[in-house]
Amino acid sequence: MIGLRRALLAAALVVMSPLAAPALAIAQPQDLTLGTASVGGTYHVYGGVVAALLTDKAGLQVTTQQTQGPNQNVIMIDDGKIGLGMTTLGVALQALQGSAPWTKGRKYESIRALFPMYDTPMQCVSLKKSGITSFRQLDGKTVGTGPKAGTSGTYFPLIFDALGMKVTARNGQSAEAGNQLNDGLIDAFCFGAGAPVPIFTQLDAEQQVNFFAWTPEEIAVIRRKMPEFTESTIPKGLYKQQTADQRSVGLYNFAIASKEMPDALAYTITRTILENNPTMLRGHAAARDTVAANASRNTILTFHPGAVRYYREKGIKLDPATLPK
């Protein structure tokens, strides 16, 4: 497994990066593995675009590795098994506090934020023939929630509990959940990813489906119980069978690295991604939010010093709580 350790070994061979500022040299070549998530989710597609862009534009050698999602990415970054990862700010908060069951009481304090990715709105889909059109109708049902160590697998059980619902959550890859919905093995599939979610788009094209989220009252309860959520809107027309805007809750996503990553490398990665947004957009529509101004959406996770340098150059104001000490 190629991770941060190999990148650090390469640091002895220092040359000037074509994208770095004149005063900032980075090691070349850099071999990095980027942790993504399961097939059928946005991380899997978006991560492939990030890897290709960093390889083509920054002269890095970046490959992707399929993971269970944000939780596992945090663990693997902290363990030095991958050099780059992606996570939601909700999972990052759990990691820093060691508060969620998946952390087993361990605090993951070495992770650092690089660049903003996009919002992750939470949404559910059911087959139209099921008659399920609202979240409350999932009470007593079996629902796919994606990989156990992913954002959805982590948070939907908490949401069910917050709303006093008894739901059997079934974990697995998002593509697998789509197949199970088609086969009638689950009653609905609830997931959170950058919209449009690839597997949702596929279901929208192949089946008669209902898309649904929460009422304003339910959203208020969810946010009171889990303040890391912000309000989100899934716009009408994103899926052809979704004919009205849907209010939801969401978590912002950020690319992460270890605090041990060289400042020059963190700077180059951040700059390369944020200054090539048209290329990112061609890979996935969620990248419309992958812009420097959205760095301010992070109020939880400490930024890497290399990333901070880029934001200061661009005049982006960061939350003081996220600045390196």
N, C-alpha and C positions, 0 to 999 in steps of 0.2 A: 504494500500500500504506500503510495507516494503522498507524503504530507509535508508539514512544515519543517520537519527535521532536514529533509533533503534540500529544501529551499535555503535553510540556514547554512548548510555545508557549502552551498554555492556562493555564499556571500564573500568568500575570499577572492573571487574573480570579479573585480569591480570594473564595470564599464558604464558609459553614460547611456541612460535610457532615452530613446528618441522623444518620449512624451514627458519626461521629467524636466523640472526647471533646471537651468544651467548649473545652479549650485548644488544640485541633488543627484548623486550617483546611486545606482542600484546594481545589484549583482545580476549577471546574465551568464548562462541561461537560468531561469527559475522554473522548476518543475513543481506544480501544485495540483492537488486534488480538491475539487469542489464538491462538497456534499449537497445533494439535492433532495429528492423525495421519491414517492412511488410513481409509476407510470400512470398516466391519466390525470395527474394533477398539474397545476401551473408551475410549481418548483421544477419539475422534471424538464419542461419545455424551456422555461426562462433560464434555468441553469445552463442548458446547452448553448443558449445565445451568449450568455456571459462568458463561458469558456472559450467559445469561438472568437469572440471579440477581443478578449485579452490575448489570445494566441496570435491573432492576425495583426492587431494594432499596437500591442505593447511588447511583442517579442517574447512573451512568456509561453511556457508549455503547460497548459491547463487542461486537465481531463476531469470528467464528471464521475461521480460515484453515487449510485442509487442508494438512498437511505430510507428510514421510516419517517423522516421529516425533521422539523425544528428541534425536538428534544434530543434526538440522536445526533444531530449536527452539533449541538452544544457540547454534548459529551465527547464527541470525537475531536472537536477543536481543542477542548481542555486537555484531552489525553495526547495531543500531538499527532493524531492518526490522519487528519486531513488539514490542509492549510487554509481553506476557505469553506464557509458554510452560509446557510441562510436560516433565519429564525424570525418568529414574530416577537413583538415586544412583550406580549403576555408570557410566553415561554421564557423569555430572557429574565423577566421579573421573578418567575418561579425559580429559575436557575440561580440567580443572585441571592435569593433568600433561602434556598434549599427547602422551600415550603411545600412543594407538590410531591405526591407519592413517588413519581418517577425519579426524583432526585435522591431518594433514600436518605434525606437529611444532609446531603453533601451540598456545599455552596460552590458554584462554578464562577469564580471571581476573575478568571484570566481572560474571559471573552471580551472583545472590543468591537464596537460598531465601525463599519466602513462607509457604506452608502445606502440611502433609502431605496427601497424597491417599489412597493405598492401596498395599497390597503388590501386586507383579506376580509371581505364581507362573508358572513355566514348565511347559508341558504339551504333549503331542502327541496327535493324533487320526488314526486311520486308518479306512478302511472295513472292516467286519467280514469281508467276503469276501476281503480281502487276506491274512488270517491273521496280520497284524502286531499283536502285543500287548505288545511290549517295546522299549525304546530300542535295545538291541543289535541287533535285527533290522533296523535302519535302515542298517547297514553295507552299503555298495555300492548303496544305493538313492538315489532322487531325492526330495528333501524340500523342501516350501515353508517358508520361514522369514520371510515378511513383507517389508516394505520394507527395502531395504539399509541405510538410515540410521536404522532403528528399533532398539529394544532387541533384538528377536528376531533381526533380520538381522545385528546386531553380535555377539551372544553365542552363538547356536547354532553357528556355525562354530568358535568358540573351544572350545565344549563338545565338539564332535565331535573336535577335535584333542586335547583333554585326555584323552579316553577312547580315543585311538588308532584312531578310526574314519575310513573313507573314504566320505564322503557328498557327493553333488552337491546343493548348496543352490541353490534357485531363489527369487529375490526377486520381490516384487510386492505389491500391496495385499492385505490379509487377505481381503477379499471375493473377490478374484480367485483366491487360493489355495484357497478353499473350492470354487469352481467347478472348478478344475483337479483337485482331489481327487475330486469327483463324476464328472468325465470320464475319470479314470484317467491323467491326464497327470503326476501326482506320486503317490508311494507313501504319503506321510503329510504332515501339516501340523503343524509345531511352532511354537508361538507363546507369547508372554508378554504378558499384559494383566490389568487388573483383572477378577476373576472375578465373575459369569459373562461370558465373552467373547461378544459378540453373534454372531459367525460360528460359534462352537462351538455355541451354543444353536440356531442355525438348522440346522446339520448334525445335531445330536442329534434334532431334530424331524422331519427329512426323510429320514434315512438310518439304516441299521444300522451303528453305529460302535463303535470301541474307543478309550477314553481311557487314556493311560499316561504315566508319567514315568520315575523312576529307582529303582534299588535303593539301600539304605543305603550300600553300598560305593561305588557310583558317585557318590552325593551327596558322600561324603567326599573323593573324588578331585577333583570339581568345585570344592568349597569350598577345598581346599588350593591349587589352581591359581589360583582367583579368589576371594579372601577377601571381596570386596564382596558376595558372595551370602550370604544367610541362609537357614535352613531354613524351608520353608513347607508348609502342608497344604491340599490342595484337598478340601473336605469332600464326603462321599458325598451324593448327591441333588442336588448343584448342577446336574448334568445328569442327566436321568432314566435314561440308560444307564450312569452311573457309580455303581456300587452299593457302593463301599467308599471310605474315605478314601485319598487318594494323597499320599505324601510327595514333596516337590519342593524346588526352590530358588527363591528370589525376590529381587527388588530393590524397595526402597521408592521410591515416586514422590513428587515435590514440585513444586509450582508455582514458577516462577522468574520473575525480572525482572532488569533491569539495575540496577547499583548507582547509576545516574543517576536512577532513579525517585524522585520526591519522597517523603520520609518519610511525609507525611500520606496520600498515595495508597496506599503500601504497607500502612500501618496499616489503612486503610479496606477494602482488598481482603481482607486477612487476616481482619479482624474480621467482615466480611459473610459470608464463606464459612463460617467456623467457628461462627458463631452462628445459622446457618440450616440445620443438618444435616437436619432432616426434609424440607425442600425438596430438598436434594441427594439424599437417599435415594429420593425419588419418581422421580428421573431415572435413577439407576443404583444397584444394590445394593452396588457396591464402595465407595460413599460412606459405608458404615458405619464405615470407618476414617478418615474425614475429620474428625478431632476434634483439639482442641488438644493433648491429652496425647501424641499421636503425633509431635509436633514433636521429641521426644527421640530418635526413630528416626534423625534426621539426625546423623551423626558426621563428615561429609565437607565439606559445602558451607556457606560463610558465610551466615548469615541477614542479610536486609536490616534496617537499624536500625528501620524502621517496624514490621516484623513482630516484632522483639525487644520493642518497647514493649508490644505486645499480650500476648505471652507472659508478660512480667513482671507485667502487670496481673492476669493469671490465675494467677500463682504457678507457672507451668510452668518446670521446670528444664531448661535447654538444655545440651548438651555444650559445655564451655568452648572447645573448638577451633572451634566454629561461630559464636562471638560476634565482631562487627565489632571490628577493631583501632582 
